[in-house]
Each structure stands twice: as structure tokens, then as C-alpha cells.
Amino acid sequence: MNRDADTFHIASEQLGEQTLLKPDGSITIDSSPELRRVLLQILKAPDSRRLTLDFSEVDYIDTSGLAVLIEALRSARHLGKSLQLKGLRERPRYLLESTGVLGLFDEASTKQ
């Protein structure tokens, strides 16, 4: 897939109490505010009890994206909801592992 490096899109799907959120593109200082807005909006929705973030189309996350993920996890726990990660690619996984943040999250199986 050939896409503009500045393109960032978030798709979501509601399946009962579960929401699947699928960001597409790089999560940087420019795109992390949009991710934050969407994550917090979904977490505050009463019909969404479980949120899964599918990162299979995210090839890069910077520290601002990392901060958003930590804030979202904290909000989810405060609200009694679950937040899990799925489909982490090599570079995002490395950042999460090397900072010790990956262990804070549950990881969903990537099997369909």
C-alpha cells in the first residue's frame, strides 16, 4: 500500500460491548491528539466496556503516542473498562517493550 507519510486514519467497529479501533499510519506528535480524542470518547461511552486497539497498520509510534496509550489505559482502568493491544508491528512493539510499557497492557490474539 502506498500512502502519504502524513496520512493518519482511525477506523472503529462496535461489536456489542466491545469496540475495535484500528489506527492506520504513524502515531506522532501530529496525529496523537486525534488518537487521544477518539480513545477517550470511546472509553467514556457507556455501551463500550472493552476496547481493542489493532495496531497492524501502525508502523511507527513516537513518545507522544506512548503517552496517549498510557493515559488511555489509566482512564480505562479508572472507568472499570478493559483496553488491550493487538497486531503490534516490530517498531511499535520495540518502543513499548524498551520503555517497559508493553507489560502494562493485555495483548489480544491476532488470530481471527
N, C-alpha and C positions, 0 to 999 in steps of 0.2 A: 504494500500500500504506500503510495507516495502522497504525503501530506505536508502542508506548510508547518514549519517548526513552531510557529506561534499559535497554531490552532489547538484549542482545548475544548472538549465537549464532554458533557456528563449525561448519560442515559440512565433512566431508572425504571424499575418494574416492581409493582406491588403484587405480592402473592399472599393473600390473607394478611397475617400479622408480620410477614417477612417482606423487607424491601431489599431489592438487589440494585446496587448503584454501580455503574460501570463508567469510570472516567476514561477518557481517550486522549492521549497526548502527554506532554511533560507537565509535572506539577512543580511550578516555580513561584517566585515572589509575585509574578504577574497573574498566575492562574489560581494560586492558593486561596485568595479571598472568595472566589466563586465556589470553590470546593467547600470551604468553611461554611458559607451561607447555605448551601444545599444540605450539607451534613446536619447542621444544627436545625434546619427547618424540618427535615425528616425525623430527627430524634425527638423533636417536640410534638410531632403528630401523634395523637392518641392511638391511632389504628396501626402504628408501626412499632412492634415490640422487638424485632430482630432486624439488624441491618448488616448486610454483607457487602463489602467493598471488593469488587472484582477488578484487580489491577493488571489483568492480562494484556491490556492495551496501553499501559503506562510504562515507558522505558526509562524515565528519569524522575526523581523526586529530590528537591533540594531541602535545606533545613527549614524553610518556611512551610513546606508541605508536611514535614515531620512534625512541626509544632501544631499544625492543624489536626493531624491524626491523633496526637496526644490530647489535645483539647476535646476532640470528638469522643475519644474513649472515656475521658473523665466525665463528660456530660452524660454519656450513655450509662455509665455506672451510677451516677447520681440519680438518674431517672429510672433506674432498675431495668434497663434495657441491655441487649447484647449487641456487640459490634465485633465483627470478625473480618479477616482479610482472606482473599482468595486470589490465586493466579499471579503471585509476585514474580516478576522477572528478575534477572540477575542483578542489575544495578540498584533498583529499589530495595531488593532483599539485602544486599550488601550494606546499604546505608542503615537499614533498620537493625540488622544484626550487629554491626560495628558500634552502634550507639547504645545497644542494649535494649532497644525499644521493642524489637520483634517479640521478645518473650512476654511482653505485657498483653499481647493480642492473641486471640484464638485464631487458628487458621482453618478455613473450610477446605474440604476436599475439592480438588479441581476436577474430579470425575463427574460426569453428567448423569 
